[in-house]
């Protein structure tokens, strides 16, 4: 048995959304995310209701093997969801999303806690995801082409080809 210290990184950011929590929360689902995330294609969803629920399991494409997701908490009244994402031999990740009502709609506090599980992964590589998380957050806030249709109340346009990211930080912090 090998025991080693984890290469761990935790990142939290806030997305400001223009819809109330009761309209946003149903979209935090492996099936419904396909409605607003271009390229989101889970390969398998195991769910009694057909949508997100406690103990729902789903898989998504990843390298070197598909990632396995497990919804551990699903609390619509509280606007809270927690799930685990395991990419075997690569990372383990806990994702939490907490929705908070605001005058303009709601804020989504999103936290990713990743642990590199492969021996070749260094702490630096485990933390390397932070710029990508910030970039996705910035683009989500500023580019109507990637905002969810029900959240921005505008039709989805095709994504433009690569260009500089717009926007800035939205409360990124390390815990």
Secondary structure by P-SEA (a helix, b strand, c coil): cbbbbbbbbbbbbbbbbcccaaaaaaacccccccccccccccccccccccccccccccccccccbbbbbbbccccccccbbbbbbbccccbbbbbbbbbbbcccbbbbbbbbbbbbccccccccccccaaaaaaaaaaaaacccccccccccccccccccccccccccccccccc
